[in-house]
């Protein structure tokens, strides 16, 4: 511990010599010692929210969303929660970001209860985490405490445009280590990984194995019906033209109708699959 303290002091002296403002504070007992960096922001960011670098300006951070999860940087914290805080020179609002160490993170039970050791990724709520499954490519870190959604709840909200379910939000310590999900593509519920990823991508939420298999069955039946119609229509038209070349126009018209019918059947099947996965 003494050696780490001297290293931090030495780092502070070096940064001070280069003109970088710093702030040294006593680390919270629930957090491991880590250096945090301040960033400018134009957003309203609470402590515990997951943030990422803006793509248009990497000196600023914003709340991470499902669309920007690849830009995940860390979690917003208080400067007093770290042993060493680096403060940039800017006139805009600042937020301190921890990219490693153990810090409290706001999470939801959107993907079910969270247990110690579960990987945490971004949920459908901007800046709020959830338990990651095998379809999440990027993780923030691993949970260091449980969250069932029934205790230690700080807020509740309804997921609009996702499932309409009401989820609970709480704060738990997470060991921050942003990177790729080790479980990516492994699948769950005896479901091959690529099917799990495809289902989650289409539905924009975790999808159970039975629902994915039902969707595959619907898609297969639809494809067989559409393919059968198309095959019989083309085969019948060729035979009819061979027997009666003078009826080519009417036969071609009938073939076009069969092709359009096959396409409509296939589109309806795809739409049914989409509804099965989304609802």
PyMOL commands that set and color helices and strands:
alter all, ss='L'
color gray80, all
select helices_A, chain A and resi 2-17+69-71+79-81+193-203+209-243+245-278
alter helices_A, ss='H'
color red, helices_A
select strands_A, chain A and resi 22-24+35-41+50-53+60-63+72-77+84-86+94-98+100-108+119-122+129-131+138-143+153-158+166-180
alter strands_A, ss='S'
color yellow, strands_A
deselect
rebuild
show_as cartoon
